[in-house]
C-alpha cells in the first residue's frame, strides 16, 4: 500500500518527500479552435501542473508542448515576449 501511495503522491511514506521527474497525469493538447474552451484547458493545465509539482518556470517550459495548430503558432510568436 505504501508503494502505491508513494507513486500516486510523489511522497516517500518511509522518509518524507521524494522528488520525481516526469508526469503523474497527462494533459490533452489545445489547438485554439472554437470547439475548445481556453479557460477550461488552462484550469486543467494548472491542476495537472500542481499534481505533477511543476514550478512556474517548469510550467512555462512545458506549456508549448501541449499546443497545436493555431494555438502553437500564436505561442511561438509571443513566447519571446513572455520570458522578457
C-alpha positions as CSV (number, residue, x, y, z in Angstrom):
1,X,0.0,0.0,0.0
2,X,2.8,2.4,0.9
3,X,4.4,1.9,-2.6
4,X,1.1,2.8,-4.3
5,X,0.7,6.0,-2.2
6,X,4.4,6.9,-3.0
7,X,3.8,6.6,-6.7
8,X,0.5,8.5,-6.7
9,X,1.6,11.3,-4.4
10,X,5.3,11.5,-5.1
11,X,5.9,11.1,-1.4
12,X,8.0,8.5,0.3
13,X,5.9,7.4,3.3
14,X,9.0,5.8,4.8
15,X,11.0,9.1,4.8
16,X,9.4,12.3,3.6
17,X,9.3,13.8,0.2
18,X,10.7,12.0,-2.8
19,X,11.4,14.3,-5.8
20,X,10.0,12.9,-9.1
21,X,10.6,13.9,-12.6
22,X,8.0,13.4,-15.3
23,X,4.3,13.5,-15.1
24,X,1.7,11.8,-12.9
25,X,-1.2,13.0,-15.1
26,X,-1.2,13.7,-18.8
27,X,-2.8,16.7,-20.4
28,X,-4.7,16.8,-23.7
29,X,-3.4,19.1,-26.4
30,X,-5.0,22.5,-27.1
31,X,-5.4,23.8,-30.6
32,X,-7.3,27.0,-30.1
33,X,-10.4,26.0,-32.1
34,X,-13.9,27.4,-31.5
35,X,-14.8,24.0,-30.1
36,X,-12.3,24.3,-27.3
37,X,-12.6,26.4,-24.2
38,X,-9.3,28.0,-23.3
39,X,-10.3,28.8,-19.7
40,X,-11.2,25.1,-19.1
41,X,-8.0,23.9,-20.7
42,X,-5.9,26.3,-18.6
43,X,-7.6,25.3,-15.4
44,X,-6.9,21.7,-16.3
45,X,-3.3,22.6,-17.1
46,X,-2.8,24.2,-13.8
47,X,-4.5,21.3,-11.9
48,X,-2.1,18.9,-13.7
49,X,0.8,21.1,-13.0
50,X,0.0,21.1,-9.3
51,X,-0.4,17.3,-9.3
52,X,3.0,17.0,-11.1
53,X,4.6,19.6,-8.7
54,X,5.8,21.8,-11.6
55,X,7.3,25.1,-10.7
56,X,6.1,28.2,-12.5
57,X,9.3,28.1,-14.6
58,X,8.7,24.4,-15.5
59,X,5.1,25.3,-16.5
60,X,6.4,27.9,-18.9
61,X,8.8,25.4,-20.3
62,X,6.1,22.7,-20.8
63,X,3.0,24.5,-22.0
64,X,4.2,24.9,-25.6
65,X,4.4,21.1,-25.9
66,X,0.7,20.8,-25.4
67,X,-0.3,23.5,-28.0
68,X,-1.0,22.6,-31.6
69,X,-2.3,24.3,-34.7
70,X,-3.4,28.0,-34.3
71,X,-2.5,27.9,-30.6
72,X,1.0,26.7,-31.3
73,X,1.6,29.3,-34.0
74,X,0.4,32.1,-31.6
75,X,2.6,30.8,-28.8
76,X,5.7,30.6,-31.0
77,X,5.1,34.2,-31.9
78,X,4.7,35.5,-28.4
79,X,6.9,33.3,-26.2
80,X,9.9,35.6,-26.5
81,X,7.8,38.4,-25.0
82,X,6.6,36.3,-22.2
83,X,10.1,35.5,-21.0
84,X,11.3,39.1,-21.1
